[in-house]
Amino acid sequence: MNLLNEINNIKLLRDNFLNNFNLQLNIEEELLQATNDNNINSIRIHKYLTNSGLIGKVKTARFLDSINLSEKTKIKDLNKNHIKEITMYVSKL
């Protein structure tokens, strides 16, 4: 029973992380924290950026490709340079 509760809590945490994305967030800080959180760092960066519908999927995929990432890149795979590039990308929208 405890395992089921733990799984549901992690699912809720991941859903909240995805659903709370908006363009006014400090994306750099959010991603830096997420890279160290084992419960959410396996989320794909493309899903994080596009799940809310605020940023286009194709445009984001092209951007990620331009910085040598893919749609399947996970948050834990990001380095500080990637995070800075993503922050600049989101701030221009």
N, C-alpha and C positions, 0 to 999 in steps of 0.2 A: 504494500500500500504506500509506503514512504517513497519507493522508487517512482511510482506513478505520479505522486504529488510533485516530486522533484522534476520529472519530465515535463509536467504541465507548467510548472513555474518557469522552466527554461524556455519553453515554447512561448509563454506569455512575454517574457523578457525580450526574446527575439522579435516577436510581433510588434511590441512597443517600440523597439529600436527602429524597425522599418517604417512603422506608421507615423513616427514623430519627426521624420525627415521634413525639413522645410528649408527654403533658400536663405532664411535669416539666421540659421544655426551657425555656430562656429564649427564648420566642417572639419577643419584641421584638428581642433581639440577633440571632437567626437571620434574621428578616425584614430587618433593617437591612443585614446582611451580604449577604443574597441580592439585595437591590435593586441592589447594585453588582457582582454577578457575572453577566456576560453569558451564561454557560453555564446558569444556572438561573433568571434573572429573568423568563423567558418562561413559566414554569409558572403555571398559573392558581391563584389563592389558594384557591378552593373545592376544587380537587383536593388541594392541599397539606394543607388542614385535614381533609379527609374520607377521604383515601386509606387511612389506617390502620384505619378503622372505629371509631375511638374517639369520633368526633363525628358526629352524624347529618347526612345530606346536606340534608334539607329544613330542619331547624332552622338550619343554617349558611347556606343560601340566603336564608332569611328575615332572618337577622342581617345578612348582607351588603347586602341590599336596604335595611335600616333605616339603614345608614350610606352610602347612595347608591353602592353598588358592586353588581356583578352576579356571577353564577357564572363569567362569562367574563373578569373582571378579572384581569390578570396582575400578578405581584409587582412588576414594574418600574413599574406604574401607581400603586402605593401611596405615600402621603405619610406623614409622621410621625404625623399625627393618626389616619389609618386604622390604622397599626401599633399605636398605643396602644389604640385601640378593640378591635382584634382580640386584643391581649394581655389586655385586661380580660375579653373574652368567653371566651377559653380558660381563664383563671384561675378563672372562676365554675363551671366544669364539674367 
